[in-house]
């Protein structure tokens, strides 16, 4: 079974995805952010997104407490954010790459992200005991110009630095 899991994981590693960070919390001392590649657009009217979250992630407790999250789609030059939020909390230190900004609703967002969405949880589904799917309705969105960061074969890629072939 382990061999199948390894092949499965490597196979999906060949599928490039954008890199996003889910942020939760209300003040600087309780913010949690996690890199997430399991996010997607799910409705335009009303604007809604969905994401998967493990029950053991620190982000889970904040999301349950506040019922809000930020979905930040990272720009190609934001690998420091991706690295920071991919590490376990005890390996991060206290140096947040650029600091957070807060929406009028108090949701922490990442400055310079290509897109930041401030979402309120409108539905939650248990996929299995340790994995939940959340649907968030978008209350606020901000967007900047630029190119996205891509995750492919275990590496972050800045498509802005890819040379023409």
C-alpha positions as CSV (number, residue, x, y, z in Angstrom):
1,X,0.0,0.0,0.0
2,X,2.9,2.4,0.8
3,X,4.2,2.0,-2.8
4,X,0.8,3.0,-4.2
5,X,0.6,6.0,-1.9
6,X,4.1,7.1,-3.0
7,X,3.2,6.7,-6.7
8,X,0.0,8.5,-6.1
9,X,1.7,11.4,-4.4
10,X,4.4,11.7,-7.1
11,X,1.8,11.5,-9.8
12,X,-0.1,14.4,-8.4
13,X,3.2,16.2,-7.9
14,X,3.3,16.4,-11.7
15,X,0.2,18.5,-11.7
16,X,1.2,22.2,-11.3
17,X,-1.0,24.2,-9.0
18,X,-1.2,27.8,-7.7
19,X,0.0,28.5,-4.2
20,X,-2.3,30.0,-1.7
21,X,-2.2,30.7,2.1
22,X,-5.3,30.4,4.4
23,X,-5.1,32.9,7.2
24,X,-7.3,33.0,10.4
25,X,-7.3,35.0,13.6
26,X,-8.2,38.4,14.9
27,X,-5.0,39.8,16.4
28,X,-1.2,39.5,15.8
29,X,-0.8,36.9,18.7
30,X,-3.3,34.4,17.4
31,X,-3.0,34.5,13.6
32,X,-2.3,31.2,11.9
33,X,-1.5,30.8,8.2
34,X,-1.0,27.6,6.3
35,X,-0.1,27.0,2.7
36,X,-2.9,25.3,0.9
37,X,-3.1,23.8,-2.6
38,X,-6.6,22.4,-2.1
39,X,-8.7,25.5,-2.8
40,X,-11.0,26.4,-5.6
41,X,-13.6,28.8,-6.9
42,X,-17.1,27.3,-6.5
43,X,-19.7,30.0,-7.3
44,X,-19.9,33.5,-8.7
45,X,-23.3,34.6,-7.4
46,X,-22.8,34.7,-4.5
47,X,-19.0,34.6,-4.8
48,X,-17.9,31.5,-2.9
49,X,-14.7,29.4,-2.5
50,X,-13.9,26.1,-0.9
51,X,-10.9,24.7,0.8
52,X,-9.9,21.5,2.6
53,X,-8.4,21.7,6.1
54,X,-7.1,19.1,8.5
55,X,-8.6,19.0,11.9
56,X,-5.0,18.8,13.4
57,X,-3.8,22.0,11.9
58,X,-3.6,25.0,14.2
59,X,-5.6,27.0,11.7
60,X,-8.6,24.7,12.4
61,X,-9.1,26.1,16.0
62,X,-9.1,29.7,14.8
63,X,-11.4,28.9,11.9
64,X,-13.9,27.2,14.2
65,X,-13.7,30.2,16.7
66,X,-14.0,33.0,14.2
67,X,-15.8,31.4,11.3
68,X,-13.8,33.6,8.9
69,X,-10.7,33.1,6.8
70,X,-8.5,34.8,4.3
71,X,-7.6,33.1,1.0
72,X,-4.5,34.6,-0.3
73,X,-3.3,33.6,-3.8
74,X,0.5,34.2,-3.7
75,X,2.5,36.2,-6.3
76,X,5.5,34.6,-7.8
77,X,7.9,36.5,-5.6
78,X,6.3,35.5,-2.3
79,X,8.1,32.2,-1.7
80,X,9.1,33.5,1.8
81,X,5.3,33.4,2.7
82,X,4.9,30.0,1.2
83,X,7.9,28.6,3.1
84,X,6.9,30.3,6.4
85,X,3.3,29.0,6.3
86,X,4.3,25.5,5.2
87,X,6.4,25.0,8.3
88,X,5.1,23.7,11.6
89,X,4.5,26.6,14.0
90,X,7.3,25.6,16.3
91,X,9.8,25.9,13.4
92,X,8.7,29.4,12.2
93,X,10.2,31.7,14.8
94,X,8.4,35.0,15.2
95,X,9.5,36.7,12.0
96,X,6.5,36.9,9.7
97,X,7.8,37.8,6.2
98,X,6.0,41.1,5.7
99,X,3.5,41.3,8.5
100,X,-0.2,40.9,8.0
101,X,-2.8,43.5,7.0
102,X,-6.4,43.3,8.3
103,X,-9.6,43.6,6.4
104,X,-12.4,45.7,7.9
105,X,-13.8,42.4,9.2
106,X,-10.6,41.8,11.1
107,X,-9.4,38.9,8.9
108,X,-5.6,38.8,8.5
109,X,-4.5,39.0,4.8
110,X,-1.1,38.9,3.1
111,X,0.2,42.1,1.6
112,X,1.2,41.9,-2.0
113,X,-0.8,38.7,-2.7
114,X,-2.2,38.5,-6.2
115,X,-5.6,38.1,-4.8
116,X,-6.8,38.2,-1.2
117,X,-10.3,37.2,-0.3
118,X,-12.0,37.8,3.1
119,X,-14.5,34.9,3.5
120,X,-17.1,33.9,6.1
121,X,-17.8,30.2,6.5
122,X,-21.2,29.3,5.2
123,X,-20.9,25.5,5.1
124,X,-18.7,22.8,6.5
125,X,-18.5,19.1,5.5
126,X,-16.6,16.3,7.1
127,X,-14.9,14.3,4.3
128,X,-13.3,11.9,6.8
129,X,-12.7,12.4,10.6
130,X,-9.5,14.4,10.2
131,X,-10.3,16.3,7.0
132,X,-13.0,19.0,6.6
133,X,-14.2,21.0,3.6
134,X,-15.2,24.6,4.2
135,X,-17.2,26.8,1.9
136,X,-16.6,30.5,2.3
137,X,-18.7,33.3,1.0
138,X,-16.5,36.2,-0.2
139,X,-17.2,39.5,1.6
140,X,-14.2,41.4,0.3
141,X,-11.7,40.9,-2.5
142,X,-8.5,42.8,-3.4
143,X,-6.3,42.1,-6.4
144,X,-2.9,43.3,-7.7
145,X,-1.1,42.8,-11.0
146,X,1.6,40.2,-11.4
147,X,2.2,36.5,-12.1
148,X,1.4,33.6,-9.7
149,X,3.6,31.3,-7.8
150,X,3.3,27.7,-9.0
151,X,3.9,24.5,-7.0
152,X,5.3,21.6,-9.1
153,X,7.2,18.5,-8.2
154,X,7.8,19.7,-4.6
155,X,9.1,23.1,-5.6
156,X,7.8,26.7,-5.7
157,X,8.2,28.3,-9.2
158,X,8.0,31.9,-10.0
159,X,6.6,32.0,-13.6
160,X,7.8,35.5,-13.9
161,X,11.4,34.2,-14.2
162,X,10.7,31.4,-16.7
163,X,12.6,32.2,-19.9
164,X,11.0,31.8,-23.3
165,X,12.0,28.5,-25.0
